[in-house]
Amino acid sequence: MLVEAFNAMPERKNKPDVRTNDLAMKRLFKESIKVKDILSANKVADVKVPELLDYVTLRTVLQRSDFDVRS
């Protein structure tokens, strides 16, 4: 979900997929673990990964219901 949110940002239009960058994927994986822990106790989690790739910061809000739908 984080990868899709980052790739959908207007700043990332016509740029390579974030999945091609190993360091960015490691940072997203680390953040996803934090979000998982937050969502186990709360219904909403704010996500912010500063300058994830090409000086673009990922900011989004994830809800527990989004994960329930996907599983």
CHARMM-style PDB file with segment names, atoms N, HN, CA, C and O in Angstrom:
ATOM      1  N   MET     1       0.814  -1.192   0.000  1.00  0.00      PROA
ATOM      2  CA  MET     1       0.000   0.000   0.000  1.00  0.00      PROA
ATOM      3  C   MET     1       0.864   1.265   0.000  1.00  0.00      PROA
ATOM      4  O   MET     1       0.516   2.257  -0.639  1.00  0.00      PROA
ATOM      5  N   LEU     2       1.973   1.226   0.707  1.00  0.00      PROA
ATOM      6  HN  LEU     2       2.256   0.420   1.226  1.00  0.00      PROA
ATOM      7  CA  LEU     2       2.849   2.390   0.739  1.00  0.00      PROA
ATOM      8  C   LEU     2       3.501   2.627  -0.619  1.00  0.00      PROA
ATOM      9  O   LEU     2       3.656   3.769  -1.051  1.00  0.00      PROA
ATOM     10  N   VAL     3       3.875   1.554  -1.277  1.00  0.00      PROA
ATOM     11  HN  VAL     3       3.748   0.626  -0.925  1.00  0.00      PROA
ATOM     12  CA  VAL     3       4.488   1.676  -2.608  1.00  0.00      PROA
ATOM     13  C   VAL     3       3.491   2.284  -3.586  1.00  0.00      PROA
ATOM     14  O   VAL     3       3.838   3.172  -4.364  1.00  0.00      PROA
ATOM     15  N   GLU     4       2.276   1.813  -3.544  1.00  0.00      PROA
ATOM     16  HN  GLU     4       1.993   1.092  -2.911  1.00  0.00      PROA
ATOM     17  CA  GLU     4       1.256   2.328  -4.449  1.00  0.00      PROA
ATOM     18  C   GLU     4       0.959   3.796  -4.161  1.00  0.00      PROA
ATOM     19  O   GLU     4       0.761   4.585  -5.085  1.00  0.00      PROA
ATOM     20  N   ALA     5       0.928   4.162  -2.878  1.00  0.00      PROA
ATOM     21  HN  ALA     5       1.089   3.521  -2.128  1.00  0.00      PROA
ATOM     22  CA  ALA     5       0.674   5.557  -2.513  1.00  0.00      PROA
ATOM     23  C   ALA     5       1.802   6.450  -3.006  1.00  0.00      PROA
ATOM     24  O   ALA     5       1.551   7.555  -3.487  1.00  0.00      PROA
ATOM     25  N   PHE     6       3.034   5.988  -2.892  1.00  0.00      PROA
ATOM     26  HN  PHE     6       3.238   5.091  -2.501  1.00  0.00      PROA
ATOM     27  CA  PHE     6       4.170   6.797  -3.330  1.00  0.00      PROA
ATOM     28  C   PHE     6       4.200   6.929  -4.847  1.00  0.00      PROA
ATOM     29  O   PHE     6       4.438   8.018  -5.369  1.00  0.00      PROA
ATOM     30  N   ASN     7       3.965   5.845  -5.550  1.00  0.00      PROA
ATOM     31  HN  ASN     7       3.772   4.960  -5.126  1.00  0.00      PROA
ATOM     32  CA  ASN     7       3.985   5.891  -7.011  1.00  0.00      PROA
ATOM     33  C   ASN     7       2.839   6.731  -7.576  1.00  0.00      PROA
ATOM     34  O   ASN     7       2.943   7.251  -8.687  1.00  0.00      PROA
ATOM     35  N   ALA     8       1.750   6.866  -6.822  1.00  0.00      PROA
ATOM     36  HN  ALA     8       1.665   6.444  -5.920  1.00  0.00      PROA
ATOM     37  CA  ALA     8       0.581   7.618  -7.288  1.00  0.00      PROA
ATOM     38  C   ALA     8       0.714   9.121  -7.057  1.00  0.00      PROA
ATOM     39  O   ALA     8      -0.127   9.890  -7.522  1.00  0.00      PROA
ATOM     40  N   MET     9       1.743   9.544  -6.356  1.00  0.00      PROA
ATOM     41  HN  MET     9       2.426   8.919  -5.978  1.00  0.00      PROA
ATOM     42  CA  MET     9       1.921  10.966  -6.067  1.00  0.00      PROA
ATOM     43  C   MET     9       2.176  11.746  -7.366  1.00  0.00      PROA
ATOM     44  O   MET     9       2.836  11.241  -8.274  1.00  0.00      PROA
ATOM     45  N   PRO    10       1.654  12.970  -7.450  1.00  0.00      PROA
ATOM     46  CA  PRO    10       1.862  13.769  -8.660  1.00  0.00      PROA
ATOM     47  C   PRO    10       3.340  14.036  -8.949  1.00  0.00      PROA
ATOM     48  O   PRO    10       3.733  14.137 -10.111  1.00  0.00      PROA
ATOM     49  N   GLU    11       4.154  14.151  -7.910  1.00  0.00      PROA
ATOM     50  HN  GLU    11       3.835  14.069  -6.966  1.00  0.00      PROA
ATOM     51  CA  GLU    11       5.581  14.408  -8.105  1.00  0.00      PROA
ATOM     52  C   GLU    11       6.293  13.239  -8.768  1.00  0.00      PROA
ATOM     53  O   GLU    11       7.367  13.417  -9.342  1.00  0.00      PROA
ATOM     54  N   ARG    12       5.714  12.051  -8.699  1.00  0.00      PROA
ATOM     55  HN  ARG    12       4.841  11.907  -8.233  1.00  0.00      PROA
ATOM     56  CA  ARG    12       6.338  10.843  -9.239  1.00  0.00      PROA
ATOM     57  C   ARG    12       5.838  10.509 -10.638  1.00  0.00      PROA
ATOM     58  O   ARG    12       6.181   9.455 -11.173  1.00  0.00      PROA
ATOM     59  N   LYS    13       5.050  11.363 -11.229  1.00  0.00      PROA
ATOM     60  HN  LYS    13       4.771  12.220 -10.794  1.00  0.00      PROA
ATOM     61  CA  LYS    13       4.505  11.096 -12.558  1.00  0.00      PROA
ATOM     62  C   LYS    13       5.643  10.984 -13.571  1.00  0.00      PROA
ATOM     63  O   LYS    13       6.551  11.814 -13.585  1.00  0.00      PROA
ATOM     64  N   ASN    14       5.592   9.967 -14.407  1.00  0.00      PROA
ATOM     65  HN  ASN    14       4.854   9.292 -14.396  1.00  0.00      PROA
ATOM     66  CA  ASN    14       6.576   9.691 -15.460  1.00  0.00      PROA
ATOM     67  C   ASN    14       7.973   9.416 -14.925  1.00  0.00      PROA
ATOM     68  O   ASN    14       8.963   9.700 -15.599  1.00  0.00      PROA
ATOM     69  N   LYS    15       8.060   8.872 -13.728  1.00  0.00      PROA
ATOM     70  HN  LYS    15       7.256   8.642 -13.180  1.00  0.00      PROA
ATOM     71  CA  LYS    15       9.353   8.502 -13.148  1.00  0.00      PROA
ATOM     72  C   LYS    15       9.348   7.002 -12.873  1.00  0.00      PROA
ATOM     73  O   LYS    15       8.280   6.395 -12.797  1.00  0.00      PROA
ATOM     74  N   PRO    16      10.513   6.403 -12.724  1.00  0.00      PROA
ATOM     75  CA  PRO    16      10.575   4.952 -12.493  1.00  0.00      PROA
ATOM     76  C   PRO    16       9.877   4.539 -11.202  1.00  0.00      PROA
ATOM     77  O   PRO    16       9.758   5.321 -10.259  1.00  0.00      PROA
ATOM     78  N   ASP    17       9.432   3.321 -11.187  1.00  0.00      PROA
ATOM     79  HN  ASP    17       9.529   2.686 -11.953  1.00  0.00      PROA
ATOM     80  CA  ASP    17       8.763   2.745 -10.022  1.00  0.00      PROA
ATOM     81  C   ASP    17       9.727   2.703  -8.840  1.00  0.00      PROA
ATOM     82  O   ASP    17      10.919   2.443  -9.007  1.00  0.00      PROA
ATOM     83  N   VAL    18       9.204   2.958  -7.654  1.00  0.00      PROA
ATOM     84  HN  VAL    18       8.236   3.169  -7.518  1.00  0.00      PROA
ATOM     85  CA  VAL    18      10.030   2.945  -6.445  1.00  0.00      PROA
ATOM     86  C   VAL    18      10.568   1.538  -6.159  1.00  0.00      PROA
ATOM     87  O   VAL    18      11.556   1.392  -5.440  1.00  0.00      PROA
ATOM     88  N   ARG    19       9.941   0.522  -6.703  1.00  0.00      PROA
ATOM     89  HN  ARG    19       9.138   0.640  -7.288  1.00  0.00      PROA
ATOM     90  CA  ARG    19      10.384  -0.859  -6.482  1.00  0.00      PROA
ATOM     91  C   ARG    19      11.760  -1.135  -7.092  1.00  0.00      PROA
ATOM     92  O   ARG    19      12.396  -2.133  -6.752  1.00  0.00      PROA
ATOM     93  N   THR    20      12.223  -0.265  -7.983  1.00  0.00      PROA
ATOM     94  HN  THR    20      11.707   0.546  -8.259  1.00  0.00      PROA
ATOM     95  CA  THR    20      13.522  -0.463  -8.607  1.00  0.00      PROA
ATOM     96  C   THR    20      14.676   0.028  -7.740  1.00  0.00      PROA
ATOM     97  O   THR    20      15.835  -0.239  -8.055  1.00  0.00      PROA
ATOM     98  N   ASN    21      14.379   0.742  -6.650  1.00  0.00      PROA
ATOM     99  HN  ASN    21      13.437   0.958  -6.394  1.00  0.00      PROA
ATOM    100  CA  ASN    21      15.407   1.283  -5.771  1.00  0.00      PROA
ATOM    101  C   ASN    21      15.429   0.488  -4.476  1.00  0.00      PROA
ATOM    102  O   ASN    21      14.470   0.522  -3.704  1.00  0.00      PROA
ATOM    103  N   ASP    22      16.525  -0.230  -4.237  1.00  0.00      PROA
ATOM    104  HN  ASP    22      17.304  -0.257  -4.864  1.00  0.00      PROA
ATOM    105  CA  ASP    22      16.613  -1.099  -3.057  1.00  0.00      PROA
ATOM    106  C   ASP    22      16.573  -0.327  -1.749  1.00  0.00      PROA
ATOM    107  O   ASP    22      15.910  -0.753  -0.803  1.00  0.00      PROA
ATOM    108  N   LEU    23      17.267   0.797  -1.676  1.00  0.00      PROA
ATOM    109  HN  LEU    23      17.806   1.143  -2.444  1.00  0.00      PROA
ATOM    110  CA  LEU    23      17.303   1.564  -0.433  1.00  0.00      PROA
ATOM    111  C   LEU    23      15.920   2.114  -0.085  1.00  0.00      PROA
ATOM    112  O   LEU    23      15.510   2.078   1.076  1.00  0.00      PROA
ATOM    113  N   ALA    24      15.210   2.618  -1.077  1.00  0.00      PROA
ATOM    114  HN  ALA    24      15.543   2.647  -2.019  1.00  0.00      PROA
ATOM    115  CA  ALA    24      13.860   3.131  -0.842  1.00  0.00      PROA
ATOM    116  C   ALA    24      12.925   2.010  -0.389  1.00  0.00      PROA
ATOM    117  O   ALA    24      12.080   2.222   0.480  1.00  0.00      PROA
ATOM    118  N   MET    25      13.071   0.834  -0.966  1.00  0.00      PROA
ATOM    119  HN  MET    25      13.758   0.662  -1.672  1.00  0.00      PROA
ATOM    120  CA  MET    25      12.225  -0.287  -0.560  1.00  0.00      PROA
ATOM    121  C   MET    25      12.522  -0.715   0.870  1.00  0.00      PROA
ATOM    122  O   MET    25      11.606  -1.086   1.604  1.00  0.00      PROA
ATOM    123  N   LYS    26      13.777  -0.671   1.274  1.00  0.00      PROA
ATOM    124  HN  LYS    26      14.521  -0.370   0.677  1.00  0.00      PROA
ATOM    125  CA  LYS    26      14.122  -1.001   2.661  1.00  0.00      PROA
ATOM    126  C   LYS    26      13.495  -0.005   3.624  1.00  0.00      PROA
ATOM    127  O   LYS    26      12.999  -0.384   4.685  1.00  0.00      PROA
ATOM    128  N   ARG    27      13.520   1.272   3.249  1.00  0.00      PROA
ATOM    129  HN  ARG    27      13.923   1.580   2.387  1.00  0.00      PROA
ATOM    130  CA  ARG    27      12.919   2.291   4.100  1.00  0.00      PROA
ATOM    131  C   ARG    27      11.405   2.113   4.187  1.00  0.00      PROA
ATOM    132  O   ARG    27      10.817   2.294   5.253  1.00  0.00      PROA
ATOM    133  N   LEU    28      10.773   1.757   3.065  1.00  0.00      PROA
ATOM    134  HN  LEU    28      11.250   1.610   2.199  1.00  0.00      PROA
ATOM    135  CA  LEU    28       9.331   1.505   3.080  1.00  0.00      PROA
ATOM    136  C   LEU    28       8.990   0.268   3.907  1.00  0.00      PROA
ATOM    137  O   LEU    28       7.979   0.247   4.609  1.00  0.00      PROA
ATOM    138  N   PHE    29       9.824  -0.751   3.825  1.00  0.00      PROA
ATOM    139  HN  PHE    29      10.645  -0.734   3.255  1.00  0.00      PROA
ATOM    140  CA  PHE    29       9.587  -1.961   4.616  1.00  0.00      PROA
ATOM    141  C   PHE    29       9.684  -1.648   6.104  1.00  0.00      PROA
ATOM    142  O   PHE    29       8.863  -2.113   6.895  1.00  0.00      PROA
ATOM    143  N   LYS    30      10.677  -0.866   6.481  1.00  0.00      PROA
ATOM    144  HN  LYS    30      11.343  -0.488   5.838  1.00  0.00      PROA
ATOM    145  CA  LYS    30      10.842  -0.475   7.882  1.00  0.00      PROA
ATOM    146  C   LYS    30       9.632   0.335   8.366  1.00  0.00      PROA
ATOM    147  O   LYS    30       9.147   0.133   9.478  1.00  0.00      PROA
ATOM    148  N   GLU    31       9.161   1.239   7.528  1.00  0.00      PROA
ATOM    149  HN  GLU    31       9.555   1.402   6.624  1.00  0.00      PROA
ATOM    150  CA  GLU    31       8.004   2.049   7.885  1.00  0.00      PROA
ATOM    151  C   GLU    31       6.737   1.203   7.957  1.00  0.00      PROA
ATOM    152  O   GLU    31       5.872   1.459   8.794  1.00  0.00      PROA
ATOM    153  N   SER    32       6.619   0.207   7.099  1.00  0.00      PROA
ATOM    154  HN  SER    32       7.322  -0.001   6.420  1.00  0.00      PROA
ATOM    155  CA  SER    32       5.434  -0.643   7.118  1.00  0.00      PROA
ATOM    156  C   SER    32       5.340  -1.445   8.414  1.00  0.00      PROA
ATOM    157  O   SER    32       4.242  -1.715   8.902  1.00  0.00      PROA
ATOM    158  N   ILE    33       6.476  -1.820   8.963  1.00  0.00      PROA
ATOM    159  HN  ILE    33       7.367  -1.601   8.567  1.00  0.00      PROA
ATOM    160  CA  ILE    33       6.466  -2.524  10.253  1.00  0.00      PROA
ATOM    161  C   ILE    33       5.946  -1.600  11.353  1.00  0.00      PROA
ATOM    162  O   ILE    33       5.170  -2.025  12.208  1.00  0.00      PROA
ATOM    163  N   LYS    34       6.375  -0.336  11.331  1.00  0.00      PROA
ATOM    164  HN  LYS    34       7.006   0.010  10.637  1.00  0.00      PROA
ATOM    165  CA  LYS    34       5.894   0.639  12.311  1.00  0.00      PROA
ATOM    166  C   LYS    34       4.393   0.855  12.169  1.00  0.00      PROA
ATOM    167  O   LYS    34       3.666   0.913  13.161  1.00  0.00      PROA
ATOM    168  N   VAL    35       3.937   0.975  10.917  1.00  0.00      PROA
ATOM    169  HN  VAL    35       4.528   0.928  10.112  1.00  0.00      PROA
ATOM    170  CA  VAL    35       2.516   1.206  10.665  1.00  0.00      PROA
ATOM    171  C   VAL    35       1.690   0.009  11.130  1.00  0.00      PROA
ATOM    172  O   VAL    35       0.601   0.176  11.681  1.00  0.00      PROA
ATOM    173  N   LYS    36       2.198  -1.168  10.913  1.00  0.00      PROA
ATOM    174  HN  LYS    36       3.082  -1.304  10.466  1.00  0.00      PROA
ATOM    175  CA  LYS    36       1.500  -2.384  11.349  1.00  0.00      PROA
ATOM    176  C   LYS    36       1.301  -2.374  12.856  1.00  0.00      PROA
ATOM    177  O   LYS    36       0.222  -2.708  13.344  1.00  0.00      PROA
ATOM    178  N   ASP    37       2.337  -1.991  13.595  1.00  0.00      PROA
ATOM    179  HN  ASP    37       3.213  -1.719  13.199  1.00  0.00      PROA
ATOM    180  CA  ASP    37       2.224  -1.928  15.050  1.00  0.00      PROA
ATOM    181  C   ASP    37       1.235  -0.852  15.490  1.00  0.00      PROA
ATOM    182  O   ASP    37       0.466  -1.057  16.429  1.00  0.00      PROA
ATOM    183  N   ILE    38       1.256   0.282  14.818  1.00  0.00      PROA
ATOM    184  HN  ILE    38       1.881   0.448  14.055  1.00  0.00      PROA
ATOM    185  CA  ILE    38       0.340   1.371  15.164  1.00  0.00      PROA
ATOM    186  C   ILE    38      -1.102   0.962  14.883  1.00  0.00      PROA
ATOM    187  O   ILE    38      -1.994   1.213  15.695  1.00  0.00      PROA
ATOM    188  N   LEU    39      -1.329   0.329  13.726  1.00  0.00      PROA
ATOM    189  HN  LEU    39      -0.605   0.126  13.067  1.00  0.00      PROA
ATOM    190  CA  LEU    39      -2.691  -0.048  13.349  1.00  0.00      PROA
ATOM    191  C   LEU    39      -3.236  -1.203  14.185  1.00  0.00      PROA
ATOM    192  O   LEU    39      -4.447  -1.424  14.217  1.00  0.00      PROA
ATOM    193  N   SER    40      -2.365  -1.935  14.854  1.00  0.00      PROA
ATOM    194  HN  SER    40      -1.381  -1.756  14.828  1.00  0.00      PROA
ATOM    195  CA  SER    40      -2.877  -2.994  15.721  1.00  0.00      PROA
ATOM    196  C   SER    40      -3.554  -2.406  16.957  1.00  0.00      PROA
ATOM    197  O   SER    40      -4.390  -3.060  17.581  1.00  0.00      PROA
ATOM    198  N   ALA    41      -3.191  -1.164  17.313  1.00  0.00      PROA
ATOM    199  HN  ALA    41      -2.512  -0.633  16.807  1.00  0.00      PROA
ATOM    200  CA  ALA    41      -3.783  -0.519  18.480  1.00  0.00      PROA
ATOM    201  C   ALA    41      -4.739   0.616  18.109  1.00  0.00      PROA
ATOM    202  O   ALA    41      -5.641   0.937  18.883  1.00  0.00      PROA
ATOM    203  N   ASN    42      -4.558   1.219  16.953  1.00  0.00      PROA
ATOM    204  HN  ASN    42      -3.826   0.958  16.323  1.00  0.00      PROA
ATOM    205  CA  ASN    42      -5.360   2.372  16.535  1.00  0.00      PROA
ATOM    206  C   ASN    42      -6.033   2.094  15.203  1.00  0.00      PROA
ATOM    207  O   ASN    42      -5.677   1.155  14.491  1.00  0.00      PROA
ATOM    208  N   LYS    43      -7.004   2.920  14.883  1.00  0.00      PROA
ATOM    209  HN  LYS    43      -7.293   3.683  15.461  1.00  0.00      PROA
ATOM    210  CA  LYS    43      -7.711   2.742  13.610  1.00  0.00      PROA
ATOM    211  C   LYS    43      -7.056   3.484  12.467  1.00  0.00      PROA
ATOM    212  O   LYS    43      -7.280   3.147  11.305  1.00  0.00      PROA
ATOM    213  N   VAL    44      -6.241   4.500  12.776  1.00  0.00      PROA
ATOM    214  HN  VAL    44      -6.059   4.774  13.720  1.00  0.00      PROA
ATOM    215  CA  VAL    44      -5.632   5.344  11.754  1.00  0.00      PROA
ATOM    216  C   VAL    44      -4.155   5.539  12.081  1.00  0.00      PROA
ATOM    217  O   VAL    44      -3.779   5.668  13.246  1.00  0.00      PROA
ATOM    218  N   ALA    45      -3.320   5.558  11.038  1.00  0.00      PROA
ATOM    219  HN  ALA    45      -3.625   5.453  10.092  1.00  0.00      PROA
ATOM    220  CA  ALA    45      -1.887   5.799  11.217  1.00  0.00      PROA
ATOM    221  C   ALA    45      -1.420   6.825  10.197  1.00  0.00      PROA
ATOM    222  O   ALA    45      -1.701   6.708   9.004  1.00  0.00      PROA
ATOM    223  N   ASP    46      -0.707   7.827  10.683  1.00  0.00      PROA
ATOM    224  HN  ASP    46      -0.479   7.921  11.652  1.00  0.00      PROA
ATOM    225  CA  ASP    46      -0.083   8.808   9.796  1.00  0.00      PROA
ATOM    226  C   ASP    46       1.280   8.279   9.388  1.00  0.00      PROA
ATOM    227  O   ASP    46       2.061   7.827  10.225  1.00  0.00      PROA
ATOM    228  N   VAL    47       1.555   8.341   8.093  1.00  0.00      PROA
ATOM    229  HN  VAL    47       0.920   8.708   7.414  1.00  0.00      PROA
ATOM    230  CA  VAL    47       2.825   7.838   7.571  1.00  0.00      PROA
ATOM    231  C   VAL    47       3.593   9.012   6.978  1.00  0.00      PROA
ATOM    232  O   VAL    47       3.053   9.787   6.189  1.00  0.00      PROA
ATOM    233  N   LYS    48       4.854   9.133   7.366  1.00  0.00      PROA
ATOM    234  HN  LYS    48       5.292   8.504   8.007  1.00  0.00      PROA
ATOM    235  CA  LYS    48       5.720  10.153   6.782  1.00  0.00      PROA
ATOM    236  C   LYS    48       7.112   9.562   6.632  1.00  0.00      PROA
ATOM    237  O   LYS    48       7.748   9.172   7.611  1.00  0.00      PROA
ATOM    238  N   VAL    49       7.569   9.504   5.396  1.00  0.00      PROA
ATOM    239  HN  VAL    49       7.052   9.820   4.600  1.00  0.00      PROA
ATOM    240  CA  VAL    49       8.926   9.038   5.092  1.00  0.00      PROA
ATOM    241  C   VAL    49       9.610  10.188   4.356  1.00  0.00      PROA
ATOM    242  O   VAL    49       9.371  10.394   3.166  1.00  0.00      PROA
ATOM    243  N   PRO    50      10.463  10.940   5.063  1.00  0.00      PROA
ATOM    244  CA  PRO    50      11.073  12.107   4.423  1.00  0.00      PROA
ATOM    245  C   PRO    50      12.072  11.737   3.338  1.00  0.00      PROA
ATOM    246  O   PRO    50      12.906  10.849   3.512  1.00  0.00      PROA
ATOM    247  N   GLU    51      11.969  12.438   2.216  1.00  0.00      PROA
ATOM    248  HN  GLU    51      11.291  13.159   2.075  1.00  0.00      PROA
ATOM    249  CA  GLU    51      12.874  12.284   1.075  1.00  0.00      PROA
ATOM    250  C   GLU    51      13.140  10.820   0.743  1.00  0.00      PROA
ATOM    251  O   GLU    51      14.282  10.361   0.720  1.00  0.00      PROA
ATOM    252  N   LEU    52      12.068  10.116   0.492  1.00  0.00      PROA
ATOM    253  HN  LEU    52      11.141  10.488   0.511  1.00  0.00      PROA
ATOM    254  CA  LEU    52      12.167   8.689   0.202  1.00  0.00      PROA
ATOM    255  C   LEU    52      12.953   8.428  -1.076  1.00  0.00      PROA
ATOM    256  O   LEU    52      13.834   7.568  -1.103  1.00  0.00      PROA
ATOM    257  N   LEU    53      12.639   9.157  -2.119  1.00  0.00      PROA
ATOM    258  HN  LEU    53      11.923   9.855  -2.097  1.00  0.00      PROA
ATOM    259  CA  LEU    53      13.315   8.964  -3.401  1.00  0.00      PROA
ATOM    260  C   LEU    53      13.198  10.255  -4.210  1.00  0.00      PROA
ATOM    261  O   LEU    53      12.121  10.847  -4.283  1.00  0.00      PROA
ATOM    262  N   ASP    54      14.278  10.683  -4.805  1.00  0.00      PROA
ATOM    263  HN  ASP    54      15.152  10.202  -4.746  1.00  0.00      PROA
ATOM    264  CA  ASP    54      14.302  11.903  -5.618  1.00  0.00      PROA
ATOM    265  C   ASP    54      13.784  13.120  -4.845  1.00  0.00      PROA
ATOM    266  O   ASP    54      13.091  13.966  -5.410  1.00  0.00      PROA
ATOM    267  N   TYR    55      14.116  13.206  -3.569  1.00  0.00      PROA
ATOM    268  HN  TYR    55      14.679  12.519  -3.109  1.00  0.00      PROA
ATOM    269  CA  TYR    55      13.744  14.335  -2.707  1.00  0.00      PROA
ATOM    270  C   TYR    55      12.236  14.519  -2.582  1.00  0.00      PROA
ATOM    271  O   TYR    55      11.761  15.636  -2.373  1.00  0.00      PROA
ATOM    272  N   VAL    56      11.494  13.445  -2.706  1.00  0.00      PROA
ATOM    273  HN  VAL    56      11.880  12.538  -2.875  1.00  0.00      PROA
ATOM    274  CA  VAL    56      10.043  13.480  -2.550  1.00  0.00      PROA
ATOM    275  C   VAL    56       9.699  12.780  -1.239  1.00  0.00      PROA
ATOM    276  O   VAL    56      10.126  11.653  -0.991  1.00  0.00      PROA
ATOM    277  N   THR    57       8.919  13.468  -0.404  1.00  0.00      PROA
ATOM    278  HN  THR    57       8.571  14.384  -0.605  1.00  0.00      PROA
ATOM    279  CA  THR    57       8.518  12.937   0.890  1.00  0.00      PROA
ATOM    280  C   THR    57       7.157  12.258   0.769  1.00  0.00      PROA
ATOM    281  O   THR    57       6.220  12.816   0.198  1.00  0.00      PROA
ATOM    282  N   LEU    58       7.066  11.062   1.308  1.00  0.00      PROA
ATOM    283  HN  LEU    58       7.827  10.609   1.772  1.00  0.00      PROA
ATOM    284  CA  LEU    58       5.794  10.332   1.330  1.00  0.00      PROA
ATOM    285  C   LEU    58       5.040  10.725   2.593  1.00  0.00      PROA
ATOM    286  O   LEU    58       5.527  10.527   3.706  1.00  0.00      PROA
ATOM    287  N   ARG    59       3.850  11.283   2.410  1.00  0.00      PROA
ATOM    288  HN  ARG    59       3.454  11.444   1.506  1.00  0.00      PROA
ATOM    289  CA  ARG    59       2.952  11.596   3.514  1.00  0.00      PROA
ATOM    290  C   ARG    59       1.584  11.050   3.155  1.00  0.00      PROA
ATOM    291  O   ARG    59       1.018  11.394   2.117  1.00  0.00      PROA
ATOM    292  N   THR    60       1.064  10.208   4.011  1.00  0.00      PROA
ATOM    293  HN  THR    60       1.524   9.929   4.854  1.00  0.00      PROA
ATOM    294  CA  THR    60      -0.254   9.640   3.756  1.00  0.00      PROA
ATOM    295  C   THR    60      -0.858   9.182   5.075  1.00  0.00      PROA
ATOM    296  O   THR    60      -0.168   9.101   6.091  1.00  0.00      PROA
ATOM    297  N   VAL    61      -2.128   8.888   5.050  1.00  0.00      PROA
ATOM    298  HN  VAL    61      -2.688   8.953   4.225  1.00  0.00      PROA
ATOM    299  CA  VAL    61      -2.847   8.367   6.210  1.00  0.00      PROA
ATOM    300  C   VAL    61      -3.413   7.009   5.821  1.00  0.00      PROA
ATOM    301  O   VAL    61      -4.118   6.879   4.820  1.00  0.00      PROA
ATOM    302  N   LEU    62      -3.098   6.010   6.617  1.00  0.00      PROA
ATOM    303  HN  LEU    62      -2.526   6.116   7.430  1.00  0.00      PROA
ATOM    304  CA  LEU    62      -3.619   4.665   6.366  1.00  0.00      PROA
ATOM    305  C   LEU    62      -4.620   4.298   7.445  1.00  0.00      PROA
ATOM    306  O   LEU    62      -4.460   4.658   8.612  1.00  0.00      PROA
ATOM    307  N   GLN    63      -5.648   3.582   7.042  1.00  0.00      PROA
ATOM    308  HN  GLN    63      -5.778   3.290   6.094  1.00  0.00      PROA
ATOM    309  CA  GLN    63      -6.667   3.141   7.988  1.00  0.00      PROA
ATOM    310  C   GLN    63      -6.641   1.629   8.095  1.00  0.00      PROA
ATOM    311  O   GLN    63      -6.292   0.924   7.148  1.00  0.00      PROA
ATOM    312  N   ARG    64      -7.014   1.155   9.250  1.00  0.00      PROA
ATOM    313  HN  ARG    64      -7.298   1.727  10.019  1.00  0.00      PROA
ATOM    314  CA  ARG    64      -7.032  -0.287   9.485  1.00  0.00      PROA
ATOM    315  C   ARG    64      -8.006  -0.980   8.542  1.00  0.00      PROA
ATOM    316  O   ARG    64      -7.752  -2.107   8.117  1.00  0.00      PROA
ATOM    317  N   SER    65      -9.101  -0.336   8.211  1.00  0.00      PROA
ATOM    318  HN  SER    65      -9.308   0.580   8.556  1.00  0.00      PROA
ATOM    319  CA  SER    65     -10.094  -0.934   7.326  1.00  0.00      PROA
ATOM    320  C   SER    65      -9.516  -1.206   5.932  1.00  0.00      PROA
ATOM    321  O   SER    65      -9.937  -2.151   5.265  1.00  0.00      PROA
ATOM    322  N   ASP    66      -8.551  -0.383   5.484  1.00  0.00      PROA
ATOM    323  HN  ASP    66      -8.209   0.384   6.025  1.00  0.00      PROA
ATOM    324  CA  ASP    66      -7.911  -0.627   4.190  1.00  0.00      PROA
ATOM    325  C   ASP    66      -7.171  -1.955   4.196  1.00  0.00      PROA
ATOM    326  O   ASP    66      -7.198  -2.691   3.209  1.00  0.00      PROA
ATOM    327  N   PHE    67      -6.515  -2.260   5.302  1.00  0.00      PROA
ATOM    328  HN  PHE    67      -6.493  -1.663   6.103  1.00  0.00      PROA
ATOM    329  CA  PHE    67      -5.793  -3.530   5.406  1.00  0.00      PROA
ATOM    330  C   PHE    67      -6.753  -4.704   5.533  1.00  0.00      PROA
ATOM    331  O   PHE    67      -6.477  -5.790   5.024  1.00  0.00      PROA
ATOM    332  N   ASP    68      -7.874  -4.494   6.207  1.00  0.00      PROA
ATOM    333  HN  ASP    68      -8.098  -3.611   6.621  1.00  0.00      PROA
ATOM    334  CA  ASP    68      -8.861  -5.564   6.359  1.00  0.00      PROA
ATOM    335  C   ASP    68      -9.443  -5.945   4.997  1.00  0.00      PROA
ATOM    336  O   ASP    68      -9.687  -7.122   4.733  1.00  0.00      PROA
ATOM    337  N   VAL    69      -9.662  -4.965   4.144  1.00  0.00      PROA
ATOM    338  HN  VAL    69      -9.464  -4.009   4.358  1.00  0.00      PROA
ATOM    339  CA  VAL    69     -10.210  -5.219   2.812  1.00  0.00      PROA
ATOM    340  C   VAL    69      -9.224  -6.008   1.974  1.00  0.00      PROA
ATOM    341  O   VAL    69      -9.623  -6.910   1.238  1.00  0.00      PROA
ATOM    342  N   ARG    70      -7.938  -5.684   2.074  1.00  0.00      PROA
ATOM    343  HN  ARG    70      -7.614  -4.951   2.672  1.00  0.00      PROA
ATOM    344  CA  ARG    70      -6.924  -6.352   1.250  1.00  0.00      PROA
ATOM    345  C   ARG    70      -6.625  -7.772   1.708  1.00  0.00      PROA
ATOM    346  O   ARG    70      -6.178  -8.587   0.900  1.00  0.00      PROA
ATOM    347  N   SER    71      -6.850  -8.086   2.944  1.00  0.00      PROA
ATOM    348  HN  SER    71      -7.213  -7.424   3.600  1.00  0.00      PROA
ATOM    349  CA  SER    71      -6.513  -9.450   3.426  1.00  0.00      PROA
ATOM    350  C   SER    71      -7.635 -10.423   3.281  1.00  0.00      PROA
ATOM    351  OT1 SER    71      -7.490 -11.591   3.642  1.00  0.00      PROA
TER     352      SER     71
END
